[in-house]
Amino acid sequence: MASLAGKVAVITGASSGIGKSVAERLASDGATVVITYAKSADKAQAVVTAIEEKGGKALALPADFTVISDIRNLFKETLSRFNKLDILVISGSAPRVEKPIIEVTEEEFDYAFAFNAKGNFFALQEVAKHMTDGGRVVTFSTPYTVQAQPNMAVTAGSKAAVEQFTFTLAKELGSRGIRVNAVMPGPTQTESFGSQVSDELQAQLKSIAPLQRLAEPEEVANAVAFLVSDEASYITGHTLHTTGGMA
């Protein structure tokens, strides 16, 4: 992969899981990384420390993606400290709402769409205002947008909105050389996935996966690293599947 030396990257939801792996990978490729957290300040600082111990540059900033002023302050603070923004990776997501449509509450619906759809939309709006020409953006989708499953309507619907925002912004910012893509991870072996999905279901998912296993966070981070690299210079408005053939 081409070096990201001199680039400033913001990775949201990077105190753990896939976001953490993305932050570590982009830092190892030379980027200065700004990682965000909503509540886990200690975990976020641990990620920063680990990156710095390996010779990288990192900073943790708070940002609740359901609060638009937090999103705007994140970009304002990043620009104030580093004078530019080259890469944005929106890796955080609302918790899965795994219920039949008839059982979904208004509060569950509103939170998922506030975090996934509204939060992503206004972060992308800040990209349009402030990102350096030639920048790179990666959002996160879900296999449920292409492979409907019972009980996943809220997650699928809110992430489908993210994909459409991604494709539209790719066309709006293409003349500035800004590439905007999505990554679609399949089931990935993270702490949050393990806490939300039963051992029985995890075993079932492994058994139906063509590769007979779940993804590791580092494998999804590799896909993100590719999309923000110069090797992906003519890829925009695209969703890169990292589902291991499951979707």
N, C-alpha and C positions, 0 to 999 in steps of 0.2 A: 504494500500500500504506500502511496505517496505520503510524505510527511505533512503533518498539520502544524508544523512549527510556525509560530506567529499568529495562529488563529485563536479566536476567543469563542468558546462554545458554552452555551447554557443547556444543561440537562435537567429537566424537571423530574421530581419524584425519585431522586438518585441516592437516597439514604439507604436503600436496600434493593434487592431483586435485580431485575433487568436494568433499571436505571443506574444502579451502582456499577454493574458490569460495563455499561456503556461509558460512564464517566471514567472508569479505570482504563478502558481501551483507548478512548480519545486522548486522554492524558498521556498514555504511553506512545501515542502517535505524534505527540508534541504540542497538542492544543493546551491552552490555559482553560480550565474548566470551572464553570460556576454551577454548583449543584444546588437544587432547591429541596426544601422539606416543608411540610405543614406542621408537624408536631415533634418529629424525632430529631431534635437538634443534636443530641449526643451521638446518634448513629451517623448523622450527616458529617459531624466533625471528625468522626473516626474514619470516614471515607476520605476526607480531605487529608488527614494525617497520613494515611496509608499511601496516598498518591504522592505527597511531599517526600515521604521517606524513600520513595523510588526515584526522586529527582524531578517529579512533575510539579505543576503549578495548579492550585485549586483554591476555591473559596466557596463557603456555604452561605446561602441566603434564604430567609424564610419566605414562603409564598403559598398561600392557600388558593388553589385553582378554582374555588367556588366564589372567590372575592375578586372582582375586577380591579379594584384599586391595588390589591396585592400584585396582580399580574403586571399592571402598569409600573408599579414601584420596582418590581424585579428588573424590568428593562431599563428604567431610569437609573437604578443603582449600578447595573452592569456597564452602561454607557459612561456613567460618571467615573467609574474606576478604571475602565479599560479603553474608553473612547471609541469603541466599535463593537459590533456583534457579527460574527461570521457564520456561526452554526447554532441552530436551535433543534433540540431533540425533546419532544414532549412525550415522556415515557410513562408518566403516572396515569392511573385510571381510577375511576370510582369502583368500590367493591361490587362484585357480581351481585345482581338481583336475580336469583334463580327461583322464580315463582311463575305459576300460570298467570296469564293476563288478568283473570278474574280476581286474583288475590293481591295484586300489586297495589300498594298504597300511594296516595298522592305524594307523600313525603319521599318515598323511595324513588318514584319517578322523577320528582323535581331534583333530588340530589344527583342522580345519575346524569341527567341532562345538564344540570348546572356545572358539574365537574367535567364531563366528557365533551359535550357539545358546546356549551356556552364558554367554558374555560378555554378550550382549544381555539374557538373562533376569535376571542379577543386577544389571545396570545398571537395568533396569526395576523391579526390587525396590527399589532405592535411590530411584527416582522415587516409588514408592508411599509410602515412609517420609518423604521430605524435600521433595518439590516443593511450591511455593506453590500454593494453590487457584487454579484458573483457568489453570494452566500448559499448556504444549504440548509434545508429544513427537513426534518423527519418526524412524522406523527405515527401514532400506533392505532391499528385497527384490530379486528378480531375475526376468526373464521366464521363466526355466526352471521356475518354480513353476507356471506356467499353460500353458507350451508345452514339453513334455518334449523333450529332445534326447539322443541317444546321448552317452555319456562324461561327462555332467554330473550324475550322480546325487548325488554328495556335496555339490556346491555347491547344487543344487536342494533337497535334503533339509534341509540346515542352514538355508537361507534360508526354507523353508516353515515351519520351527519359529518363526523370527522373526516371520513374518506372524501365526501363531496366537497368540503371546505378545502381539502388538500388539492384535489384536482383543479378546482376553480382558481386557487391562488397560484398554482403552477402556470396557468395561462395568463393570469394578470401580471405576474412578475417575471415571466420569461424574458422579456425585452431587457431586463436588468441583469440577466445572467444568473438569477436566483433559481435554484432547483428545489422543488418541493415534492417529496415522496412520502409514502407510508410504508411501514413494516407491519406484516400480519403474523405475529407469533402464534404457534400452536401451544398446546399445554407445555408449560416450562417449569422446571424443577426449582421453584423459588419458595421462600418461607411463606409468603402470603398465599400462594397456590396450595401449598400443603395444608394451611390452616382452613382453607375454604372448601377443599375437595377431599372427600373421604378416601381412605386407603383402598377401599373396594373399587371406587370409580377410577382412581389412579391406575390400579392394576388392569382394569378394563381398557382404559385408554392406551396403555402400553401394548396390550394384546392386539388391538386393532391398528396400531401404528405400523406403517410399512417398515420402519426401521426398528420396531419392537422396543422402543424406549421413548421417554419424554426428552424435550430439548433441555440443554443446559443454558443458563443465562448468558454465558460467554458466547454461545453460538448465535444468539440473537444480536448480541453486541457486535459480532463480526459482520453481520448483515448491515447494521447501521453504519459501521466504519466504512464499508464499501460504498454505501450511498453518499456519504459525505466526502469521499475521496475523489481525486481527479480521474480515477479509473471509471467512475460513473458519470463522466462529464456530459453525456448525451442522454441521461435518464432523468426524466421529470414527469410529474403527473402519473406516477406508477405506484402500485402496491406490490411490494416484494414479499412473497409468501415464504415464511420460515416455519412451515407447519410440518415438515418432515413427510410431506405427501398425504397428510390427513385431510386436507381441504383442497 
